[in-house]
Amino acid sequence: MTRTLRNIGIMAHVDAGKTTLTERILLDTGKIHQAGDVHTGNTETDSHALEKKHGITISAAAISCEWRDAFITIIDTPGHVDFQIEVERSLRVLDGAIAVFSAVSGVEPQSETVWRQADRLGVPRLCFVNKMDQVGADLQRTVEMIADRLGATPLVLQLPLRGEDGFAGVVDLVAMKALYWDGAQPQPSAGAIPEELRSAAERQRQRLLETLADQDAAIMAAYVGGETISAADLKAAIRRACLAGRLTPVLCGSAYRNVGVHPLLDAIVDYAPGPEDRPAVAGLDPRSGAAEHRLPRADQPFAALVSKVQASRFGTLAFVRVYAGRVTAGTSVTNATSDRTERIGRLLRMQADAQIEIDEARAGDVVAVVGLKSVVAGDTLSDPAHPIVLDGFVIPEPVIEAVVEPRLGQDQERLGQALALMARSDPSLRVVVDADSGQTLLRGMGELHLQIAVERLKEDYNVDAVIGAPEVAYRAAASRPSEVDHTLRKQSGGPGQMARVRLAFAPLEEGGEGLVFVDETVGGAIPREFIPSIEKALRQSLRDGGPGGYPVLGQQVTLLDGAFHQKDSSGLAFELATREAFRIGFERAAPILLEPVMRVVVTTPEDYLGGIIGDLQSRRGRIVATEPIPRGQEVIAEVPLARLFNYVSALRSLSQGRAVHAMAFSRYAPAPIGVAEKLIATA
């Protein structure tokens, strides 16, 4: 294993400049000879026709390059909240990330969302404050927002240099030199720090040393002892603090003008983690349930996580991160999640929508595999002799839904097939057939998510479809514990059906989702072969078991006891008994209806502040904070999604088109009683 492999994600709020930065990195490393532009639709990573059309990243794209002695795999992730699953599964398989911020806007809502995702997954980060050449750019304000809003401890490594034409370069506080860009070449020229900046640079350098000394014993000893600390010692200490997640290095520049990209590449090599810097990956032995660990080495038993499955012109591609061992084309591996054998067809190193075929993938590699038949995102591939199931990733619950139908009746079957393929590729996109009406419901993370899905039907699958008006995806939850003891007995002349289950229901903590199933039966009250049928029925019940048929957001169910008949009990009998027990028990648990609540951030000139706050409150919004910003105010509110349809038009009218907003899912909260009763009555 080499210490010069880097797997890096680029993450940020929409329009912070992620894709532009990726283009400049590819240009500066010699991967491409001319940088593309998001607005003209010719970038390497935004290769899909819909990404070119909308000017946004929809699907995370991997591409590789080399810098100094490092091989760097970069994944450019979407910035729009509707596609957060792409960020989630990218961060799950990467070792580090670059968080990009606009120097004008600072920390924006989706920046906070992706930062929390990286926190949860323990991914070390570097920060790149972009757009330093724009009017209103303020590095210090952005750094303060990183500390205040994200809870990070930023370590500023550069200061901006101003020239006759504005932003001209940076002061490197580690080497204590100035770096200038003349616009013709991507590489900077080094020089002495301008006299007017010398005092500020020395103060910031002192602050850098003090911050590092608080976190690093070696720097503390040298600092207290009055020793000279070399740039090499500083870099080593910064790397240690970054890998441990104690400090976050901050660099700045302008990706569009290719200023500051070279030092960022150096920082990726110097400070970002390689695969061997990350903890051993943990999982479970599917045969025994025992905890297992794999070190990121090629001599370990093979283990890899499938992060994404998608159709392409090369066939069905499974994107995998190899955590341990090695694998070659033609090898048989075990899908430890489903206990199926799969054969590795071809191994590809992806370059956005292009490919390079490789013979072998080793620990630390992020590659695509052709030939896997039945894998889905989150599955684990492993050595058949040493199976392991790795932790997957969090799949967000959809918050919006709409009816989707083909324009031509004869396309109904093709629509279903296309939607199934899309849902396999994007787990946050759900397809449900309404049992009463027979209509196909498409559920997703927002209006744009559903719109793009329908456009993809036409673009990728040649299925012309129409979508109905979006509706909020409400959820149900229990508000108190309950218990039920239910027995199923049926006899119709032949073999009968008998099953008894005693279940205890308990609400999950706020934010909890899905089924938490606990089996506390003893003494063979229910044979072990019937337990999976009980769990299966509970998961099915969560899909439509709430009042009015709404899905249940989350529920803990404990199997306390039960009974069976030697001849009349079966898996089906226990499924039926469990479904009815869930219905009874959930009714006793005083169910409530939950509605998705969005975090809305509005940036507005001062003149329109009062009207915007009043409008948000009229939408049942709760104002969380108002903060002064350059040239205006920022309003942060929590508003039910149901009251935010067509908010763009309303905000434009209230502010004469001068205010902008961003929103992200915050949480599910109880719907008002009157709203809940009306929804249930009409469901």
N, C-alpha and C positions, 0 to 999 in steps of 0.2 A: 504494500500500500504506500502510495506516495503522499507526502504532505502538501502537494501542490494541486490537489483537486479541490475545486470550489463549486458548490451547487447553491446558486443564489436566486432568490425571487425579488422582483421589483414591484413594490406595492405602494398605493397612494389613493387619494381621492381622485375622482374623474377630473381631467384637464390639468393635473399637476405636472404632467410632462413625462410620464413613465415610458411611453413608446418612443418619444423623441430621444430620451436618454438612451434607450436600448439601441436605437439607430446609430447614435454617435459612438457608443461603445463598440459596435460592430465595425464602424468605419475606422476608428482609431486602432483597432486590433488587426486591421487588414482583412476582415472577413468579407466586407463589401467595399466597393470602390466609390460608391456615391450614396450618400444618406438619403433615404426617402423622407416624405413629409406626410403627416397624418391628414392634412387638408386635401392633398392631391391623391391620397389613397394608394401610395406606392411603397409603404413600409414593409419590412421583412416579416414582422410578427403579426401585423394585422392583415393577413393574407386572404381571409374569407371575403366574398363579395359583399356580404352584409356589413362587415366591419369597415370596408371601404366606403359603403353607402352612408353609414351613420357616423363615421368618423370616431368610433369608439372601439375599445377592445372588448370583445364578447367572450372569447375563449382563450384561456391561458395558452401561450405558445412557448415551446422550448427551443433554444438555439445555443450553440456552443462557439467559443472563441478561445484564443490563447493570449496570455499577457505575461511578459517576463518568462518565468519557468512554470507558470500555472495554466492548467486546463480548466476553463470556467464554463459551466452550464448555467445559462440565464433563463428564467421563466418570467415573461412579461405578463402580469396578471391584470384582470379588468379592474377599473376604478369605480364602476357603477354598482350601487348596492344590490341591484337585482341579480348580479352574477357573483355574489359572495362565495358560493360553493366553489368557484374556480380558485379563489384565494385560499379557502380552507384546505382543499386537497393539495394545492401546490405547497403551502407552508408545511403540511404534514410530511412531505417527502423531501423537503429541502433542508440544508444545514444552516443557512443564514439568509438575511434579507436586507435589501436597501429600501428604506422608507423615504419616499420623495415628497417634499413639501414645497408649495409655492411660497416664495419669499414675500409675496403680496398678501395672500390669503391666510398664510400660516397653517395651523392645524384645523382641518375641515372635518365635517362629520364622518365621512367614510374613512378618513385617516384614523380616527379614533377606533372605528370598528375593526379595521384590519390590524391595528396595533394590539387590541385586546385579543384577537385571534392568535397573533404571534406570541403574546404573553402566555396564553393558555397552553400553547404547544412548546414553549420554552425555546423559541428561535432567537438567537442573538441577532442584533441589527446594527447597521450603519445608517446615518441620516444624511441625505443630500438635499440641501435647501436650494431649490431650483429658481429660475427666473429672476436672478439677481440683477439682470439688466433692465428690468421693467420699472416704470414709475411706481413709487410706493413700496419698493422692496425694502425689507427691514429684517436683517439677520437676527438682531438681538431680540426683537419682538417674537420671532418664530421660535427661537431657542427657549424663551420664557414660556411660550405656549406648550412646547414639548414637555417641559418640566411640570407645568401646572395641570394641563389637561390629560397628559398621558402618564404622569407619575414616574417619568424616567429621570435619570441623572445625566443630562447631556454633557459631553466633553468636547468643547469647541476646539477644533484643530486648525481652523483657518479664519482669517478676517478678510473682508472684501477690499479690493484696491479700486479706487476711482481714477479715471483718466479723463482726457478731454472729451471723449465720446461716451462718458459714463463708466460703466463697469468694465474694467480692463484686466483684472486678474485677482490673485489672492495672496495673502501673506501666510506662508507655511509656518505655523507656530512651533512645530517639532524641530524643523531644521533652521528656523529663524532666517528665512530668506523670502524675497518677493518673487512671484511667478507671474509673468506677463504673457498675454496672447495678442498677436497682431491681426488675427482674423484670417490670415492666409494659410497658416499651418496649425494642425491640431496640437502639436507639442509646444509647451511653453518655453520661454527663455527666463533664466534665473538671474536675479540681480539683488542688490542691497535693498533693504527696507527703506522706503522714503522717510526722510527726516521727520516730516509732519505726522507720520504714523508710528514712529519708533516708540514713543512713550506708551501709546495705546497697545501696541504689540507686546511690549515688555510686561505691562499690567496683565494682559490676557494670558501671556505665557506663565506668569506667576500663579494666576488662578488655575491654569491647567496643572501645574506641578502640585499645588495644594490639593486639588481634587483627586489627583492620582495618589498622592501620599496618604490620603484618608483611606484608600482602598488597597494599597500595595505596600507590603512591609519593606521590600527592597528600596523602593523610592522614598519611603518615609525615613529609613535609616540614612540614606544619602542626603536627603533634604535637611534633616535635623543636624547631620554632621557637617553641613556646609560643603559637601563634595560637589564637583561638577558632574552633572548628569548628561550623558551623551545622548545623541539622537537615537542610537541603537538601543540603549537602555530604556529610553522613553517608549519606543515602538514596542519593545517586548512587554513592558508594563501595560501599555494600552491594549495590546492583544490579550493579555491575561484577563484584564478587567472586562473586555468586550465578550470574550468567550464565557465568562462566568455570569454575564448579564448584569453586572454591577454598574457599568458605565456604557453610554452609547456615544461613540464618536460622531461628531457633526462636521460635515464638509459643505462647501457651497459652490455655486457656479451658475452657468447658463447653458443648458443642454442645447438649446436651439443655436446658440452661437459657438458651441463646442468649447466653452471656457470652463475649466475645472474638471473635465472628464478624465484626463490623464492622472491627476492625483487621486481621483476616485478609484480608478483601476488599481493604482498602487495600494490604496487602502484595502481593497478587496483581497489582494494577495497578502498584505501585511497583517490585517486584523480580523478578517472574516474566518469562520471555522471551516476546516476540512472535515471529511467524514470521520476521520480518526479522532477528532476533537470532541465529538458528540458522545453522549453516554451510550452504553450497549443497549440495543433495542430489546424491549421486553415483550413477552407474549405468553401464551399458554399452550401446553401440550394438549392437543384435542383428544388424545387417548386417555389421559389420566387427569387432566385439569390442573396439573402442576405448573408452577411458574417456570418459564424458560427465558434465557437471555442469549443474544448473539452479539459477538464482538464484530466491529466493522473490518473484518479481515478476510482475505481470499481463502485462507485455510480453514474457515469455519463452515459448518453445514449451510447449504444454500437457503436463503430466506429473502423474499421480496414482497413488496406491497403494491397492489394494483391501485393506482390513483385515478385512472380514467379509462373508459372504453368508448371508442367512437368509430364510426364508419368513415372510410376514406377510399381514395382511388387505389390504395395498396391492399384493400381488404379491411377487415375489422382490426383496428389497432388497440392494443392494451398498453397503456403507459405504465411502466413499473419503476420503482426505486429498489435497487438491489442493496440490501442492508448487510448481507453476509454471504460469503462463499463466492462461487462463480457459476456461470451457466453458458452453454454453447448451443448453437442451433442444432435441432434434432434431438435434444435432451428431453426425457420425460420427467415431469415434475408433478407434485401433488398440490391441488387446490385444497389446502388444509381447512378452509372455511366450509367447503361443501363436500369434502372427502371424495373428490373426483380426480382422476388422472388426466393431465393435459400434456400436450407435446409442443415444445417450443419450435415454431416454424422458422421464421427469420427474425434476426435481431437488427434493429435499426436505430441509428442515432439521428434524431429529428433535427432538421434545420428549418423551423417553422413548418411550411407545407412541403418541404423537400425532404430527402432522406439520404443517409449514407449507411449502407449495409456493413455490419461488423460481424466478426466471427465469435466474439466472446464478450460477455458483460461481467464485471467484477464488482465486489463490494464498493459502494459509493457511486456507482453509475446510475444515471437516470436515462432509460432507453424505452423504445417502443418494441412490442412483440407482435408478430403476425402469426396466426395459427391457433390461438386459444379459442376454444369453442363456447365455453359456458361461463366465463368469469364476468363478474360485475365489479364496479368500483368498490374498494374496501376489502376485496378478497386477498388472501395471503397465498403466495406460491412458495413451496418449500421442498427440501430434499425428502423424497418418499420415506427414507429410513429415519429421518429426524424431523417429523412434522411440527410446525409451530403456527399458531394463529396470532398475528400481530393486531394491536389496536388499530381500528380504522380511523374515521374522521367524523366530525359532527355534521349531520345533514340538516340544514335549517328547515323548519316547517313552512309550507306555503302560506301566504297571507291573503291571496287573491285568487279568484277562479272565474272562469267564463265558459260558456258553451261553445264548442267548436264543431263545425259541420263542413262537409265537402260541398263545393258548388254544384257538382254533378253527383247524383245519387249513386251511380255505378262506382264512384271512387271511395265508398264507405269502407270497404275492406282494406284498400290501399292506405287510407287515412289511419286506420287502426294499426297497421303494420309500421307505418312511418312514425307515429307517435310512440309506439313501443320502443323503436330504435332510439328515438330522441331521449326518452325517459331513461333508457339504459346508459346513455352518455351523460345525462344531466340528472342526478338523483334528486335535485331540488325541484324538478319539473314532474308533477304527478298527473297521471291520466286515470280518470274514474268514470265508469258508466253508471249513470243514475238508474237505480233499480226500478223506479216508478215510471219515468218518462222514456228511458232508453237512450237519453241524450249523452253525448260524450262531454265530460267536464275536464277542462285543462286547468290545473292549479300551479301557481308559480309565485315568485317573490315580488312581483310588481307588474304594472301595466306594460312597461318596456319589455320585461321578460316574456310575457305572453305574446306581445306584438312580434318580437324577434322569432319566437317559436313558430308562429303562423307564417312568417316570411320564409323561414327555413323549410317549411313544408313544400313551398313552391320552388325555392332555389335548389334544395338538395334532393328532394324526393319527387318533384314534379306533381305534387298534389295541391291543387288550388282549393283553399279552404277559407271560410269566413268565420269570424269570431264574434260572439255576442258581447253585450255590455258587461264589463268586469263587475264582479260582486266580491264582497269581503268574505274571506274564508274564516268563519267563526269556529270556535272550538268549545268543548265542554270540559268541565273538571268537577271532581267531588269536593265538597266543602267540609265534610266531616267523615270520621271512620264509620264503617258499617260491617255487618257480618251476615252471611246467609248460609243455610244448610239445605241443599236441594238434591232431591232424588228423582232420577228419570226411570220410569218403569213402563215398558210397552210390550204387549203380547198380542200377536196376531195369528196364532195358530202354529206358526213355525218357530224358528229361533227368535227369542225376544231381545229387548234392549234394556240393560240395567246399568246404571252408574249413579254413584252418590259423590258429591263434592261439598266440602265445607270450606268456604272462602272468607277471608277477611280483607276488607278494602280500606286503604288509607290514602289521603291526598299526598302528592309529592310536594316538596318544598318549592317555593316560588322559583320559576325558571326551569323546573324539572319537566322533562318530556319523555314520551314513550312508556313502555311497560317495564316495571321492576317486579319480577316474578320471584317469589321465595317459596320453596318447597319445605314444609316442616312436618310432613307426614312421617310416621315411624311404624315399625313393626309390619311393613308390607300391607298397610291399609289399602293402598292403591299400587298395583304392580308397576314397576319402573317403566315398562314399555308403553304405558298409557299416559305418563307425565308429559311427553312431547305433544300429545293430542290436546291436553288441557292448556298448555302454554300457547299452542297454535290458535285455539278457540278464543283465548283472551286477547291475542294480538288482532284477530279478526274483529272482535267486539270493540276494540279501541277505534276501529275505522268508522263505525257508524252507530256506536252504542250510546251516544249522548242524547239528550232531549231533542226531539225534532229530527233525529237521525244525524246530528252533527258529530264529527269525529271527537274523540276524547284526547285532550292534549297529553295527559300523562296520568299514570295511576300505579300505585303499588298494590299488588294482590298477593296475599299469602295463602297457600294451600295448607289448611290446618289438618284436615282429616278427610276420610272418604270410605267408600265401600265398593265392592265389586262382586259379580257373580261368575262362578267358574265357567259357565257356558254362555251366558247372555251378555257379558260385558265385552266391549270392543273399543277401539280407538274412536269410532264414529259415535258410539253411545256417550263417551266421556266428552267429546266435542259438543254434542247437543246439550248435555247436562250443564256444561260450563257456560255455554252461550246464554241459557235461560237463567243460570245463577248470576251471571254478570248483569243481566237486565234487572233482576230483582235487587241485587246488592247495590247497583249504581243508583237506582231510584231511592233507596234508603239512605244514600250518602249525601242527600240534599244537593243535587247537581246544580251548577251555575253555568251560565253561558259566558264565554270569554271573547273579547274582541281584540284584534291587533292594534297596538298603540305605536305610533311612529315618533321618532325624535326629529323635530323639524328645526332647522337653523335658517333664519332669514337675515340676509344682509341688506340693509336699507339706508338711504340718506335720512338724516335726522327728521326732515320735514314730514315723513310718512310714518314715523314710528307709532304714533297714537292709533292711527287707523288700522295698521297691521296688527297691533296687539289686540285691539277690539275685535277684529275679524277672527283671529285665532281663538279668542275666548268664546266667540259665538259658535265656534265649531266644537265646543266642549274641550277646548285646549287648555292645558295648564302651563302657564309661563314659568319656566325654570329659572331663567336669568336673562338680563339684558346687559350687554357689555359695549362700551365705546370702542370703536376701531377707527383707523384712519378714514376720514371722509364719511363717517356714518355710525350706525349702531348695528349690533348683532343681537338678534332675538333668538333665544333657545326655548323651545316649547315641546310638550308632549301632547299629541293630538290623535284621537281615534282615526284609523285609516278610513273608516266609513264616511267621515266628514271631509276628506281631502281630495275626493275626485274633482277634477277641473280646478284645482287650486292654482295652477299656473296662470290661468286666465284671470282669476280673481286678483291674484297678487299683481299682475301686470296692470290691471285697471286701478288698483289702489295706489300704485306708485308711479303711474305714467311710464311703466316699463323699466324703471330704474332699479327696482329691488330684485334680488335673486334669492333662490332658496335651494336647500338640499334636504333630503330626508332619508332616514334609515330606520329599519325595524328596531324597536326598543324592547317591547315585552308584550305579553298578553295580560289583559286586566279585565275584571268583571264588567260586563255590559250593564248599563242601567236597567232596572227591573222592567220598566215600561218597554224599552227596546227589546229586551230578551223575550218578554211575553209575546210581543208582536211577531218576532222572528220565528219563534217556536210554533205559533198558531198558523203561520203561513207556510211552514216548511213542508 
